[in-house]
Amino acid sequence: MKMLCLVMLCLGNVLGDVWYPDSLSSRQQNVYDSVIATVAHPQNDGMLKSFLETDELARRLANYAAWQSHMNYPTEFVTRRVSDRISLFIPSDTVEKHSFSLPEYILGDPQEGVQVVVFVSSNCPHCKRYAIPLYEEIRQATGDAISYAALPINLIIADRGLIAAARMGFFWELFTAYGDIRGRIEDEELFDAVEDLGYSLSDFVHILDAEEQKISAEIERNRTQAESAGLEFVPTFFINGREYTGAMDSRWILDYIDFISER
């Protein structure tokens, strides 16, 4: 698999050009030092601190600990978050893997590299904050390193609009355009976005009306898949079939993707 040339963390390199331990206050440094000195390496005998110069996983986890410390979280909280990330990186055999029926508009080849599926709802502010930036990052990756599918799950006009846009070949353009719309996306906001993207509004409205039942059925299938996978909120990401439970920030999702791509 090709190494992504965006914000990946490699041994001796940094995440997003920031090696967080170099930018900590004295208080944050104390938290960080305590965490890496007390959290055990999941695959080696010793604490994370002992492997920073020799082990990629230790360095990834230490950088994550420093990022959490940089946000002024207390030691106990950072320790727990790092432990949770270890469970994400080294999952137990009981962690369930899911398979999904994927749409034709998926970005990349789902048979190659890492598969990312995210369930979304267009009026969800967190979907705009996390799912759209991750798409932008993945779109810039070279080759088929990552495939990405965003599956709308509600029968609101904005979600139905995405499926109609997919019929016309501009799902991802509308998906990203939603990120610039403040507040709820109703008919007016949707139609303005379609016109701003340069597509025929009359053709778009025709598809919305003529294929209403098929569009609704596709969204219902998405919702059924989400519920079967135990979805509790949106956005929820599944990476290679496993639910991603770490930090939603796209930098850390990509860090996780980069890690598992090498396994």
C-alpha positions as CSV (number, residue, x, y, z in Angstrom):
1,M,0.0,0.0,0.0
2,K,1.2,3.5,-0.8
3,M,2.1,5.7,2.1
4,L,-0.2,8.6,2.4
5,C,1.5,11.9,1.8
6,L,-0.7,14.1,4.0
7,V,-0.7,14.1,7.8
8,M,0.7,10.7,8.6
9,L,2.9,10.0,11.6
10,C,6.0,7.8,10.9
11,L,8.8,6.9,13.2
12,G,11.1,9.9,13.3
13,N,8.5,12.1,11.7
14,V,5.5,14.0,13.1
15,L,1.7,14.2,12.8
16,G,0.7,17.2,10.7
17,D,4.2,18.6,11.2
18,V,3.6,18.9,14.9
19,W,5.4,16.8,17.4
20,Y,3.3,17.7,20.4
21,P,5.8,17.1,23.2
22,D,7.9,20.0,21.9
23,S,5.0,22.5,22.5
24,L,3.9,21.7,26.0
25,S,3.8,24.0,29.0
26,S,5.5,22.8,32.2
27,R,2.1,21.7,33.6
28,Q,1.2,19.9,30.4
29,Q,4.7,18.3,30.3
30,N,4.2,16.9,33.8
31,V,0.9,15.2,32.7
32,Y,2.6,13.9,29.5
33,D,5.6,12.6,31.4
34,S,3.4,10.8,34.0
35,V,1.3,9.1,31.3
36,I,4.1,7.7,29.2
37,A,5.9,6.6,32.3
38,T,2.9,4.6,33.6
39,V,1.1,3.3,30.5
40,A,2.5,0.0,29.4
41,H,3.4,-0.8,25.9
42,P,0.8,-3.2,24.6
43,Q,3.3,-5.4,22.7
44,N,6.6,-5.0,24.6
45,D,7.7,-5.4,28.2
46,G,7.9,-1.9,29.6
47,M,6.3,1.5,29.6
48,L,5.8,3.7,26.5
49,K,8.6,5.9,27.6
50,S,11.2,3.2,27.1
51,F,10.4,2.7,23.4
52,L,10.0,6.2,22.0
53,E,13.3,6.0,20.0
54,T,12.8,2.5,18.6
55,D,9.1,1.7,18.3
56,E,6.5,3.3,15.9
57,L,3.5,2.4,18.0
58,A,5.0,3.8,21.2
59,R,5.7,7.1,19.4
60,R,2.2,7.3,18.0
61,L,0.7,6.7,21.4
62,A,3.1,9.2,23.0
63,N,2.2,11.9,20.5
64,Y,-1.5,11.2,21.1
65,A,-0.8,11.5,24.9
66,A,1.0,14.8,24.3
67,W,-1.9,16.1,22.2
68,Q,-4.4,15.2,25.0
69,S,-2.1,16.9,27.5
70,H,-1.8,19.9,25.3
71,M,-5.6,20.3,25.7
72,N,-5.1,20.7,29.5
73,Y,-6.8,17.4,30.4
74,P,-5.8,15.9,33.8
75,T,-3.4,13.0,34.0
76,E,-6.1,10.4,34.8
77,F,-8.2,11.4,31.8
78,V,-5.2,11.4,29.4
79,T,-4.2,8.0,30.8
80,R,-7.6,6.6,30.1
81,R,-7.7,8.1,26.6
82,V,-4.3,6.6,25.7
83,S,-5.5,3.2,27.1
84,D,-8.6,3.4,24.9
85,R,-6.4,4.1,21.9
86,I,-4.3,1.1,22.6
87,S,-7.5,-1.0,22.6
88,L,-8.3,0.6,19.2
89,F,-4.9,-0.1,17.8
90,I,-4.7,-3.7,19.2
91,P,-8.3,-4.8,19.3
92,S,-9.4,-8.0,21.0
93,D,-10.7,-10.9,19.1
94,T,-14.2,-10.1,20.4
95,V,-14.4,-6.8,18.5
96,E,-17.0,-7.3,15.8
97,K,-16.3,-6.7,12.2
98,H,-19.1,-5.6,9.9
99,S,-19.6,-5.7,6.2
100,F,-21.7,-3.1,4.3
101,S,-23.5,-2.7,1.0
102,L,-21.7,0.2,-0.6
103,P,-22.9,2.7,-3.1
104,E,-21.6,3.3,-6.6
105,Y,-20.4,6.8,-5.7
106,I,-17.8,5.4,-3.2
107,L,-14.5,7.2,-3.4
108,G,-11.7,4.8,-4.3
109,D,-11.7,1.0,-4.6
110,P,-13.2,-0.7,-1.6
111,Q,-11.3,-3.9,-2.6
112,E,-7.9,-2.2,-2.2
113,G,-6.3,-0.6,0.9
114,V,-8.3,0.6,3.9
115,Q,-12.1,0.9,3.7
116,V,-13.8,3.7,5.6
117,V,-17.5,3.9,5.9
118,V,-19.2,6.7,7.8
119,F,-22.9,7.0,8.5
120,V,-24.1,10.6,8.4
121,S,-27.0,12.9,8.5
122,S,-26.7,16.2,6.6
123,N,-28.0,18.5,9.3
124,C,-25.7,17.0,12.0
125,P,-23.1,19.6,12.9
126,H,-20.6,16.9,13.9
127,C,-20.9,15.3,10.5
128,K,-19.9,18.6,8.9
129,R,-17.1,19.0,11.4
130,Y,-15.6,15.6,11.1
131,A,-16.9,13.6,8.1
132,I,-16.4,16.3,5.5
133,P,-12.8,17.2,6.5
134,L,-11.9,13.6,6.5
135,Y,-13.2,13.2,2.9
136,E,-11.1,16.2,1.9
137,E,-8.0,14.6,3.4
138,I,-8.6,11.2,1.8
139,R,-9.4,12.8,-1.6
140,Q,-5.9,14.2,-1.7
141,A,-4.3,10.8,-1.1
142,T,-2.7,9.1,-4.0
143,G,-3.8,5.8,-5.6
144,D,-6.3,3.5,-3.9
145,A,-4.8,3.7,-0.4
146,I,-8.2,4.4,1.1
147,S,-11.8,4.1,0.0
148,Y,-14.5,6.3,1.6
149,A,-18.2,6.0,1.6
150,A,-20.6,8.4,3.4
151,L,-24.1,6.9,3.9
152,P,-27.0,9.2,4.7
153,I,-29.5,7.7,7.1
154,N,-32.4,10.1,7.4
155,L,-35.3,10.9,5.1
156,I,-34.8,14.6,5.3
157,I,-34.5,16.7,2.2
158,A,-30.8,17.2,2.6
159,D,-30.1,13.5,2.8
160,R,-32.4,12.7,-0.1
161,G,-30.6,15.5,-2.0
162,L,-27.3,13.7,-1.6
163,I,-28.7,10.5,-3.2
164,A,-30.3,12.5,-6.0
165,A,-26.9,14.2,-6.5
166,A,-25.3,10.8,-6.7
167,R,-27.6,9.9,-9.6
168,M,-26.3,13.0,-11.4
169,G,-22.7,12.3,-10.5
170,F,-22.0,15.1,-8.0
171,F,-22.6,13.4,-4.6
172,W,-19.2,14.5,-3.2
173,E,-19.4,18.0,-4.5
174,L,-22.8,18.5,-2.7
175,F,-21.5,16.7,0.4
176,T,-18.6,19.1,0.8
177,A,-20.9,22.1,-0.1
178,Y,-23.0,21.2,2.9
179,G,-20.1,22.1,5.1
180,D,-20.4,25.7,4.1
181,I,-24.0,26.0,5.0
182,R,-24.8,27.3,8.5
183,G,-27.8,25.9,10.2
184,R,-30.3,23.5,8.8
185,I,-30.4,22.5,5.2
186,E,-34.0,22.8,3.9
187,D,-35.3,23.1,0.3
188,E,-34.0,26.6,-0.3
189,E,-30.5,25.9,1.0
190,L,-30.3,22.6,-1.0
191,F,-31.5,24.1,-4.3
192,D,-29.2,27.1,-3.9
193,A,-26.2,24.7,-3.4
194,V,-27.1,22.7,-6.5
195,E,-27.3,25.9,-8.6
196,D,-24.1,27.2,-7.1
197,L,-22.3,24.0,-8.1
198,G,-23.4,24.6,-11.7
199,Y,-25.9,21.8,-12.1
200,S,-29.4,22.0,-13.6
201,L,-31.9,22.6,-10.8
202,S,-34.8,21.4,-13.0
203,D,-33.0,18.0,-13.7
204,F,-32.2,17.7,-10.0
205,V,-35.8,18.3,-8.9
206,H,-37.0,15.9,-11.5
207,I,-34.8,13.1,-10.1
208,L,-35.9,14.0,-6.5
209,D,-39.6,13.6,-7.6
210,A,-39.3,10.8,-10.2
211,E,-37.1,8.6,-8.0
212,E,-38.5,9.5,-4.7
213,Q,-39.3,5.9,-3.7
214,K,-36.0,4.5,-4.8
215,I,-34.1,7.3,-3.1
216,S,-36.0,6.7,0.1
217,A,-35.4,3.0,-0.1
218,E,-31.7,3.5,-0.4
219,I,-31.6,5.7,2.7
220,E,-33.7,3.2,4.5
221,R,-31.2,0.5,3.6
222,N,-28.4,2.7,4.9
223,R,-30.3,3.1,8.2
224,T,-31.0,-0.6,8.5
225,Q,-27.3,-1.3,8.0
226,A,-26.4,1.3,10.6
227,E,-28.8,-0.1,13.2
228,S,-27.6,-3.6,12.5
229,A,-24.0,-2.4,13.3
230,G,-25.2,-0.9,16.6
231,L,-25.2,2.8,15.5
232,E,-25.9,5.2,18.4
233,F,-25.0,8.5,16.9
234,V,-23.7,10.2,13.7
235,P,-21.2,10.4,12.5
236,T,-20.0,6.9,13.2
237,F,-17.0,5.6,11.3
238,F,-16.2,2.0,10.5
239,I,-12.7,1.3,9.3
240,N,-12.1,-2.1,7.7
241,G,-15.5,-3.1,9.2
242,R,-14.6,-2.2,12.8
243,E,-16.2,0.8,14.6
244,Y,-13.7,3.6,15.1
245,T,-14.0,4.7,18.7
246,G,-11.1,7.2,19.0
247,A,-10.7,10.9,18.6
248,M,-12.9,12.2,15.7
249,D,-10.3,14.7,14.5
250,S,-9.3,13.7,11.0
251,R,-5.6,13.8,11.9
252,W,-6.0,11.0,14.4
253,I,-8.4,9.0,12.2
254,L,-5.7,9.1,9.5
255,D,-3.0,8.2,12.1
256,Y,-5.0,5.1,12.9
257,I,-5.6,4.3,9.2
258,D,-1.9,4.6,8.5
259,F,-1.1,2.3,11.4
260,I,-3.5,-0.5,10.3
261,S,-2.5,-0.1,6.7
262,E,1.0,-1.4,7.6
263,R,-0.4,-4.4,9.4
